Amino acid sequence: GLGDEKDITVRGLEAVKSCDKVFLEHYTSVLGVEKSKLETFYGKEIMLADRNMVESEAEQIYQPAKIGNVAMLVVGDPVCATTHTDMILRAKEFGVKVEVIHNASIMGAAGSCGLQLYNFGQTVSIPFFDDAWRPTSFYPKVQYNRGGGLHTLCLLDIKVKEPDFEAMIKGRTTFLPPRFMSVNTCCEQLIEAEEKHCEKVYDPDTTLCVGLARMGQETEQIVAGTMKELLEIDFGTPLHSFIVCGETHDLEIELLKEFLVPNSKYVVDSHKNGED
């Protein structure tokens, strides 16, 4: 599920209680509560499966599953990340029977802002820029979506247990502190991508966007406005997501108004081409 230990489904809880080993995938996303809360609620010890375990030491997960029941807990829904799909394929290759139990994810929760889910196009990932790597492969996908009048859900980068390469050069194995991309950083990078490509895919001053934070949790936050307006909003603690709107219909706008920045300067991108 999305938020805490109680977001698990009844079927999922029954499965966890029947398992000999329980893992929690801990690098494509993170929960809003500590692992200990899950352990208390589920009555099971839980082992964190970091990136190294999932990608390089997966036999720790698959081997026990050949002789008993093993659960792999994920944040959101099990089939919404390519990492989890890969795990399913590798488990089957290992001769392990796989059962998928679905749950809520950001892919559905994004509709809480009022935008209709069937008006969304391709989902994109926004990676952290750094001095040497500033990829904008998301830009043509946003362009494709908006060309068809579709909204774009942007999943924002997280960095958990990333190696400290400078320390490694000195012979020490240490990890950098976790980093979670904010809506604000996402806006900055989207603006930079538009300035780089200059194809007018979106206008930072007028294109309607939506910032989402901690969806499914009690502190859930939704704010709508232009990219430059959302740059100034404090969205608080992670996790954040972002939507670049395409064509918006009257019903969507009516629902979005509840979340709009006061006196927003957005321009409706629709068949009316009007300004609200």
Backbone torsions as a table, in degrees:
resi	resn	phi	psi	omega
1	GLY	NA	-166.8	-171.9
2	LEU	-98.0	-34.8	-166.8
3	GLY	-109.9	-68.8	-172.5
4	ASP	-139.4	-166.6	-174.7
5	GLU	-63.9	-23.8	-176.4
6	LYS	-87.1	-2.4	-179.6
7	ASP	-81.6	-5.8	177.7
8	ILE	-66.4	147.4	177.1
9	THR	-77.6	163.7	177.8
10	VAL	-60.8	-43.4	178.6
11	ARG	-62.7	-40.5	178.7
12	GLY	-65.1	-41.4	179.5
13	LEU	-63.7	-41.0	177.9
14	GLU	-62.4	-39.1	179.5
15	ALA	-65.8	-44.3	-180.0
16	VAL	-60.8	-43.6	-178.3
17	LYS	-65.6	-22.2	-179.4
18	SER	-90.0	-2.6	-173.7
19	CYS	-89.9	149.9	176.7
20	ASP	-83.3	-32.7	177.7
21	LYS	-134.7	144.2	179.7
22	VAL	-131.6	126.2	177.4
23	PHE	-114.1	152.1	173.7
24	LEU	-122.6	113.5	178.6
25	GLU	-65.5	128.1	-164.9
26	HIS	-132.2	39.4	173.3
27	TYR	-143.9	-20.7	174.4
28	THR	-81.4	-22.7	176.9
29	SER	-162.8	172.4	179.1
30	VAL	-137.8	151.9	177.1
31	LEU	-82.4	165.9	179.0
32	GLY	-88.3	6.1	179.6
33	VAL	-134.1	164.9	178.7
34	GLU	-73.6	153.1	179.3
35	LYS	-56.7	-34.1	-177.8
36	SER	-59.6	-32.3	178.3
37	LYS	-66.7	-38.5	176.5
38	LEU	-65.0	-43.2	-178.0
39	GLU	-62.3	-40.8	179.3
40	THR	-66.8	-44.7	-176.6
41	PHE	-70.5	-38.7	-177.0
42	TYR	-88.3	-16.6	-177.6
43	GLY	69.9	30.4	-177.4
44	LYS	-138.5	145.2	170.7
45	GLU	-75.7	137.2	-176.5
46	ILE	-120.6	131.6	177.5
47	MET	-102.2	130.3	177.3
48	LEU	-73.6	130.4	176.8
49	ALA	-105.1	97.9	-179.6
50	ASP	-81.4	-178.1	-176.1
51	ARG	-59.5	-41.3	-178.6
52	ASN	-62.6	-42.6	179.2
53	MET	-65.6	-46.5	-176.6
54	VAL	-64.4	-40.9	-174.3
55	GLU	-92.2	-29.3	-172.4
56	SER	-120.7	-20.5	-176.5
57	GLU	-128.5	38.0	-174.2
58	ALA	-65.6	-17.8	178.5
59	GLU	-61.4	-23.5	175.9
60	GLN	-63.4	-24.9	179.4
61	ILE	-92.0	-47.0	-173.1
62	TYR	-76.1	-36.6	-176.3
63	GLN	-60.2	-48.9	178.1
64	PRO	-62.1	-25.7	-178.1
65	ALA	-74.1	-11.0	178.0
66	LYS	-80.4	-18.8	-177.5
67	ILE	-122.4	-4.7	-179.2
68	GLY	-157.5	-169.6	179.6
69	ASN	-98.7	131.2	-180.0
70	VAL	-127.5	134.2	176.7
71	ALA	-109.1	136.6	171.9
72	MET	-114.5	106.1	179.2
73	LEU	-81.9	139.0	177.1
74	VAL	-132.2	154.1	174.4
75	VAL	-81.0	129.7	-177.6
76	GLY	89.2	-140.5	-179.5
77	ASP	-107.1	143.0	-174.3
78	PRO	-62.2	-22.3	-174.8
79	VAL	-108.8	17.3	-179.5
80	CYS	-95.7	0.9	177.9
81	ALA	-130.5	138.3	-179.4
82	THR	-61.9	-30.0	177.3
83	THR	-58.2	-42.5	-178.2
84	HIS	-72.0	-36.5	175.9
85	THR	-62.2	-41.1	177.2
86	ASP	-62.8	-40.1	178.4
87	MET	-62.6	-39.7	178.3
88	ILE	-62.4	-45.8	-179.9
89	LEU	-62.4	-44.4	-178.1
90	ARG	-68.7	-35.0	177.4
91	ALA	-64.1	-41.6	178.9
92	LYS	-66.0	-38.8	176.4
93	GLU	-63.3	-29.0	-179.5
94	PHE	-80.4	-3.8	179.9
95	GLY	85.5	22.8	-178.4
96	VAL	-103.0	133.3	174.6
97	LYS	-73.7	134.8	-176.8
98	VAL	-117.9	131.1	172.6
99	GLU	-120.7	126.9	-179.9
100	VAL	-101.3	128.0	176.0
101	ILE	-115.0	115.0	-172.0
102	HIS	-78.6	161.1	179.4
103	ASN	-155.5	-179.5	179.5
104	ALA	-70.9	150.2	176.9
105	SER	-144.1	171.5	178.3
106	ILE	-62.5	-24.5	-179.3
107	MET	-61.7	-31.4	177.0
108	GLY	-97.3	-38.0	-177.5
109	ALA	-62.9	-23.1	178.7
110	ALA	-57.8	-26.1	179.6
111	GLY	-69.0	-9.4	179.1
112	SER	-62.5	-21.3	-178.8
113	CYS	-78.0	-11.9	-179.7
114	GLY	111.5	-14.9	177.2
115	LEU	-74.4	138.4	-175.8
116	GLN	-81.2	130.2	-171.9
117	LEU	-62.0	-31.8	-179.3
118	TYR	-76.4	0.1	174.2
119	ASN	-100.6	12.9	177.0
120	PHE	-95.1	144.7	175.3
121	GLY	-102.0	-142.6	-179.5
122	GLN	-63.4	137.7	172.1
123	THR	-83.3	140.7	-179.3
124	VAL	-123.2	156.4	174.0
125	SER	-106.5	136.7	177.8
126	ILE	-109.2	107.9	-179.1
127	PRO	-84.7	154.2	174.3
128	PHE	-61.2	132.1	169.6
129	PHE	-79.1	150.1	167.7
130	ASP	-138.7	-175.4	-174.4
131	ASP	-61.7	-31.7	-174.5
132	ALA	-103.5	-13.5	-172.2
133	TRP	-140.7	111.4	-178.4
134	ARG	-132.7	66.5	-174.5
135	PRO	-71.2	141.5	178.3
136	THR	-126.8	36.1	-179.6
137	SER	-65.3	-17.3	177.3
138	PHE	-72.3	-24.7	-171.8
139	TYR	-59.7	-50.0	179.0
140	PRO	-65.3	-24.8	177.9
141	LYS	-73.7	-39.5	174.2
142	VAL	-63.9	-39.5	177.6
143	GLN	-60.6	-44.8	179.8
144	TYR	-61.8	-46.0	-179.8
145	ASN	-61.9	-49.8	-176.6
146	ARG	-68.4	-28.3	175.2
147	GLY	-62.8	-27.6	177.7
148	GLY	-100.3	9.1	178.7
149	GLY	77.5	16.8	-173.8
150	LEU	-99.6	150.4	175.9
151	HIS	-77.7	155.6	178.4
152	THR	-122.6	119.0	172.9
153	LEU	-85.9	125.4	179.5
154	CYS	-107.6	121.2	175.4
155	LEU	-92.8	125.8	-170.5
156	LEU	-94.5	143.7	-172.2
157	ASP	-61.7	145.1	168.1
158	ILE	-130.0	147.4	178.6
159	LYS	-124.8	108.9	179.6
160	VAL	-123.6	127.9	-179.9
161	LYS	56.1	46.3	175.5
162	GLU	-81.4	134.8	-178.8
163	PRO	-66.8	144.3	174.8
164	ASP	-90.4	99.7	-173.4
165	PHE	-67.1	-32.3	177.4
166	GLU	-64.0	-39.8	177.7
167	ALA	-68.5	-35.4	179.8
168	MET	-64.8	-36.2	177.8
169	ILE	-61.1	-32.1	-180.0
170	LYS	-88.2	6.2	176.3
171	GLY	89.0	11.6	179.9
172	ARG	-112.0	137.2	175.8
173	THR	-99.3	102.8	178.3
174	THR	-133.5	164.9	-177.4
175	PHE	-123.0	147.4	179.1
176	LEU	-75.0	154.9	176.7
177	PRO	-61.5	149.0	178.3
178	PRO	-58.7	144.0	176.2
179	ARG	-130.0	139.0	-179.9
180	PHE	-130.3	122.2	-178.3
181	MET	-65.5	136.2	177.1
182	SER	-94.1	163.5	173.0
183	VAL	-56.7	-38.2	-178.1
184	ASN	-62.1	-46.4	178.1
185	THR	-65.0	-38.7	176.8
186	CYS	-58.3	-45.9	179.1
187	CYS	-60.2	-44.5	179.1
188	GLU	-58.0	-43.2	-176.4
189	GLN	-74.1	-35.1	175.6
190	LEU	-65.7	-39.4	177.3
191	ILE	-64.4	-42.9	177.9
192	GLU	-61.8	-39.6	179.7
193	ALA	-64.0	-40.7	177.8
194	GLU	-65.9	-40.8	178.2
195	GLU	-65.1	-30.8	179.2
196	LYS	-74.3	-45.5	-173.4
197	HIS	-91.9	-29.2	175.9
198	CYS	53.6	41.2	179.1
199	GLU	-106.1	9.7	175.9
200	LYS	53.3	42.3	176.7
201	VAL	-67.1	-37.0	175.8
202	TYR	-151.3	159.2	-179.6
203	ASP	-113.7	115.2	-178.7
204	PRO	-57.3	-22.2	-178.2
205	ASP	-88.8	-21.0	-172.9
206	THR	-133.5	-22.4	-177.5
207	THR	-67.4	129.3	-179.7
208	LEU	-73.2	131.4	179.2
209	CYS	-135.6	167.1	178.8
210	VAL	-135.8	129.0	173.9
211	GLY	-99.8	134.3	-178.7
212	LEU	-122.3	138.2	178.7
213	ALA	-139.4	134.5	174.2
214	ARG	52.5	46.2	-177.5
215	MET	-62.1	136.0	-179.6
216	GLY	88.9	-4.4	179.5
217	GLN	-105.0	166.8	-178.5
218	GLU	-63.7	-25.7	-178.4
219	THR	-98.0	20.2	178.7
220	GLU	-47.6	137.9	-178.6
221	GLN	-135.1	132.3	178.2
222	ILE	-131.6	125.4	177.4
223	VAL	-135.6	132.9	179.2
224	ALA	-113.9	148.8	179.4
225	GLY	165.4	-168.8	176.4
226	THR	-81.4	166.5	179.3
227	MET	-57.8	-44.3	-178.0
228	LYS	-68.2	-31.3	176.3
229	GLU	-71.3	-41.0	-178.3
230	LEU	-71.4	-20.5	174.6
231	LEU	-57.5	-28.9	-174.1
232	GLU	-94.4	0.3	-176.7
233	ILE	-92.7	137.3	174.8
234	ASP	-88.7	109.1	-178.4
235	PHE	-91.8	-1.7	174.7
236	GLY	74.1	-154.1	-173.0
237	THR	-71.2	162.2	-179.4
238	PRO	-68.6	168.5	3.5
239	LEU	-96.1	150.4	179.4
240	HIS	-115.3	153.4	171.5
241	SER	-138.9	171.5	-173.4
242	PHE	-147.2	147.3	177.1
243	ILE	-128.5	129.4	169.4
244	VAL	-99.3	115.5	-175.0
245	CYS	-73.4	149.0	170.6
246	GLY	-101.5	-133.9	174.7
247	GLU	-70.0	132.8	179.9
248	THR	-114.4	134.4	-178.8
249	HIS	-95.6	166.3	-174.0
250	ASP	-55.6	-43.0	-178.8
251	LEU	-64.8	-39.4	178.7
252	GLU	-63.9	-45.4	-179.8
253	ILE	-63.1	-40.0	-179.3
254	GLU	-60.4	-40.5	179.2
255	LEU	-75.5	-36.3	-179.1
256	LEU	-67.6	-26.3	-176.4
257	LYS	-55.3	-31.7	179.5
258	GLU	-59.9	-27.2	-172.9
259	PHE	-108.1	3.5	-174.5
260	LEU	-71.5	142.8	169.3
261	VAL	-60.1	135.4	178.6
262	PRO	-54.4	132.9	177.5
263	ASN	59.6	35.2	179.6
264	SER	-58.0	144.8	-178.2
265	LYS	-98.7	16.6	-177.3
266	TYR	-64.1	155.7	175.3
267	VAL	-118.3	128.3	-178.5
268	VAL	-64.6	129.4	176.3
269	ASP	-100.9	92.0	-175.8
270	SER	-151.7	-178.1	179.5
271	HIS	-64.3	-18.1	178.8
272	LYS	-85.0	-26.3	-176.4
273	ASN	52.1	35.9	-178.5
274	GLY	-95.8	171.8	176.6
275	GLU	-115.2	132.7	180.0
276	ASP	-92.3	NA	NA
